[in-house]
Amino acid sequence: MRPRSEYSEPYRIKVVEPIEATTGEEREKIIKKAGYNVFNVPSDKVCIDLLTDSGTSAMSDYQWAGMMVGDESYAGGRNFYNLKETVEEITGFKYVLPTHQGRAAENILTTILVKPGKRVLGNMHFDTTEGHIRLKGGDPVNLVIKEGLETANRHPFKGNIDIERLLSEIHACGSDGISYINITVTCNSNGGQPVSMGNIKEVSKIAKEYSIPVFFDAARFAENAYFIKKREKGYENKSISEIVKEMFSYVDGFTMSAKKDGLVNMGGIFAASDKELFRRAGEWGIIYEGYLTYGGLAGRDLEAMSRGLREVVREDYLEDRIGQVAYLGDCLLDFGVPIIEPTGGHGVYIDAKRFLPEIPQNEFPAQALVVELYIEAGIRAVELGTAAFGYKNEETEEMIYPDLELVRLAIPRRVYTDRHMHMVACALRNIKERKDRIRGLKIVYEAPVLRHFTLEFERL
């Protein structure tokens, strides 16, 4: 077991939650009943839950204390103004609309900007973003650099947008054919990979030339800033807060699931620099989320979000958080498990194509590995491959498969220890030793949009 660092975690553990043990035989029955979809597995039947880092953080004593001073007024509660002040201080944006979570902010943004038949250009759109764009009649286009799709390539900023392809898309359909540019920081769909400041700056410059708005999907903005500090020349002596402020200076607004770098269990944000755009967003926010100053949340939730955003830009926190992700990645590489390299900010991504080369994409190799990991040790991960991103071309009826077939081990913030991470690595080592016996899956039920949340499978 590798020592991670000479430094300890920058916190003490005050409250613990017991974990219920189950047997492999019990888990076989549970996962079969769940249609071989871990979203359908009760959480009390999960030993280590790496399904998502969204809304699963352990909140601090400072955040819990803030919840006790929640102002539950319908309009103008003080916690909203605390949140607004925090967001403006950290990002520079003064027009702030709270939402109940990130996909609600995405819904508002795509409702006001996406037009049928027009494109949304980005590095790699995540599943909810892509779903909202398609539901509005838009066409999400992924333009991540080629290194971003090469799982063993150790490029330091694999979330970058390919500038040549970006210009090619703009020239092909004209600025009128593009709704907006979406930069996901960090880039979730290819391993939580960061976007460099240089790339953000260059995309922004091009967008301004063609009058195309640029927005961040800023769910993991602080983790992205940490990588810029550690990997990009000229930023090594800047504080995380300084880097964050510069990042946001190059975009016109952002959506954010505060359930990630907001360190809360529920909450989101829409923010913009343009007052007229913000007013339009507010019209839809009132319809979908409630009044402008609570956005579907209780005052106590707004306060916890405000305080979490202040904590997340602490460098000692980020050093520990991202260090734990790297530690799990190192353990898996030691055991010969193929992952996206280098590890990103919020999780380790297993390359299922390389792990299970005998199972074709139409038999869902990543989902098959997710199932095996649950049976092996009660560990819940998530598939980011054909189940999540595969779709049928409506004109040709041809199945379109994603470039990457991944299993994401998303690590909740401040929840698990390094011993938990080592257990995860050992479970995957055991699966690797019997991987020739793993079978693929077939779909027996699917929803038309975001199908992977409710899919039901059978084993082949």
C-alpha positions, 0 to 999 in steps of 0.5 A: 500500500503506497504512502500518499503523502507525508502530510495528514488530512486537513480535518478531524473526523467528528461523526461516523456512519456504519457500513452494513456488510453483505455477502457476494451471494446476497449481492448477486440477488440484489443486482439481478433484482435491480436489472443489473443497474446500480442506480436501482440498488438501495444505498444500505446495500452498498459498502463503498459508494463511488456512484457519484461525487455529486451531493455526497460530500461530508459538510464541515462544522462551519457549514452545519453551523450555517444551517442553523441560521437559515432565513426561510423568508419566501423573498429576500432572505439573508442567506441569498445575499450571503451567497450572492456576495460569496459568488461575486467575490469568488467569480466576479459575477454579480447576477446570481440565480440559485437553483435546486441543482446543476441540471436546473441551471442547465435547463434555464440556460438551454431554454434561453439560448438553444435554438432548434437546429443550432449547435452547442460547441464544447470540450465534452458535454456531460450527460445532463447537459447533452440531454437538455441541449437535445430536448431543446432541438440543439446539437451538442458537438464535442471538440476535445483535443485528440489527446483527451480521448487517448486514455494512456496519454499523460497530457496535462490538460486533456480537457482542452478544446481543439482550437482548429476544430472549433474554428472549423465548426464556426466557419462551417455553420457561421456564428448564427448557427451556434447557440453558445460555447460550453467549457466543462471545468474539469471535463467530467466525460473523459476523466475529470481532466482539467482545461488550461488557462491558455485554452480558456483564454484562446476560446474566449478570444475566438468567441468574442470575435464571432459574438458567440457567448461562452459559458462554463459548466463550473461544477468542479471549478476549484479542482480545475484551478488547482491543476492550473496552479500545479501544471501550467507555467506562470501560475505556480505562485498564484493563489487558488482564488486568484486563478479562479477569478481569472478563469471566470473573467473569460466567460459570459456566465456559468451553470454550476452544480454546487453538489460538487465544488459547493460541498453541499448535498443539494444546490446549484447556480446560474450566473451571468454578466449580462443583465438582460440575459439574467432577467430572461433566466429569472423568468424561467427560474421563477417558473421552474425553481421558485422565487429568485432569492431561493431557487428551490432551496431552503435558506439553510441550504443557501447558507451551507452553499455559500460557506462551502464555496469559501472552503473549496478554494482552500489549497490544503483542502484541494491538495488532500482531495485531489491527492486521494484521487491520485492515490487510488489511481496509483494503486490501480496502475500497480495492479495493472488496471488500465485507467485514464492517465493522468488521474483527474480531479474527482475520480478515477476512470477505468478504460473498459475497452482495455480491461474487457477487450473481448466484450464489444461495445454493443454488449456494454463492457463498462456496465458489465464491469460495474456489475462485477465490482458490486458483486465482488465487494459491494462497491458502486461505480457508474458506467460512462460509455455506451449506456450513457452516451450511445444513441441511434441515428434517427435518419439511418437507424445506425447505433452511434457508439462513444469514443470512450467506454469508461467506469467512473469511480467518483470519490465523495469529498471528505467521506472515505479514507485511503484504506477504503481506496485500497480496498477498491483497488484490491477488488478490481485486482481480483476481478482482473484475475477472473475477467475472462469469465465476465459476460456482456449485457443486453437492454430489456428496458430503456427511456428515450432520454438519459436512459442510463439512469433507469435502464434494465439489463439481462446478462448474455 
